[in-house]
């Protein structure tokens, strides 16, 4: 079996929603050849939703995961160095 060169990595970000809500959390991406390593790669897919882990809504801790409709996102600020 061929070994994959993809690695899953967390990307920290802040998402501003169309209703003014601010969401802080992490999304999973991959590194390697033909990967989705940039936040813009993940947002540009045809999928209508993204999963945000370790989420906070307006700086208040929520459940572990939020599923967000991408059509309601105004902007995303990456927090990784």
C-alpha positions as CSV (number, residue, x, y, z in Angstrom):
1,X,0.0,0.0,0.0
2,X,1.3,3.4,-1.0
3,X,2.0,5.8,2.0
4,X,0.3,9.2,1.8
5,X,2.5,12.3,2.2
6,X,-0.5,14.3,3.5
7,X,-0.5,15.6,7.1
8,X,-3.5,17.1,8.8
9,X,-2.8,20.5,10.5
10,X,-5.0,22.9,12.5
11,X,-5.4,26.4,11.3
12,X,-6.5,29.0,13.9
13,X,-8.8,31.8,12.6
14,X,-11.4,34.4,13.4
15,X,-14.6,34.4,11.2
16,X,-16.8,37.4,11.0
17,X,-20.4,36.5,10.1
18,X,-23.0,38.5,8.2
19,X,-25.1,39.0,11.4
20,X,-22.1,40.6,13.3
21,X,-21.1,37.4,15.2
22,X,-17.4,36.7,15.6
23,X,-16.3,33.1,15.7
24,X,-12.8,32.0,16.9
25,X,-11.7,28.5,16.3
26,X,-9.7,26.0,14.3
27,X,-10.2,24.3,10.9
28,X,-8.4,21.2,9.7
29,X,-6.3,21.4,6.6
30,X,-3.7,19.2,4.9
31,X,-0.2,19.7,3.8
32,X,1.6,17.9,0.9
33,X,1.3,17.7,-2.8
34,X,-2.1,18.9,-4.1
35,X,-3.3,19.6,-0.6
36,X,-5.7,22.2,0.8
37,X,-3.2,23.9,3.0
38,X,-4.4,27.5,2.6
39,X,-7.6,28.8,4.2
40,X,-8.6,30.2,0.8
41,X,-8.3,26.7,-0.7
42,X,-10.8,25.4,1.9
43,X,-13.2,28.3,1.5
44,X,-13.1,28.1,-2.3
45,X,-14.5,24.5,-2.5
46,X,-18.1,23.7,-3.6
47,X,-19.0,22.5,-0.1
48,X,-21.5,24.8,1.5
49,X,-20.4,24.4,5.1
50,X,-17.1,24.3,7.1
51,X,-16.5,22.7,10.4
52,X,-14.9,24.9,13.1
53,X,-13.4,23.2,16.1
54,X,-12.7,24.5,19.7
55,X,-15.1,27.3,18.8
56,X,-15.9,30.5,20.7
57,X,-18.8,32.7,19.7
58,X,-18.2,36.4,20.6
59,X,-15.4,35.1,22.9
60,X,-17.7,32.7,24.8
61,X,-16.8,29.0,24.8
62,X,-19.4,26.9,22.9
63,X,-19.7,23.2,22.1
64,X,-16.6,21.7,20.6
65,X,-17.6,22.0,16.9
66,X,-19.7,24.5,14.9
67,X,-20.8,23.8,11.3
68,X,-20.9,27.1,9.5
69,X,-22.7,28.0,6.3
70,X,-20.0,29.7,4.1
71,X,-22.5,32.0,2.4
72,X,-22.9,33.9,5.7
73,X,-19.1,34.6,6.1
74,X,-18.0,38.2,5.6
75,X,-14.3,37.7,6.2
76,X,-11.7,35.4,7.8
77,X,-8.6,36.4,9.7
78,X,-5.9,33.8,10.0
79,X,-4.3,33.7,13.4
80,X,-1.4,31.3,12.6
81,X,2.1,32.7,12.5
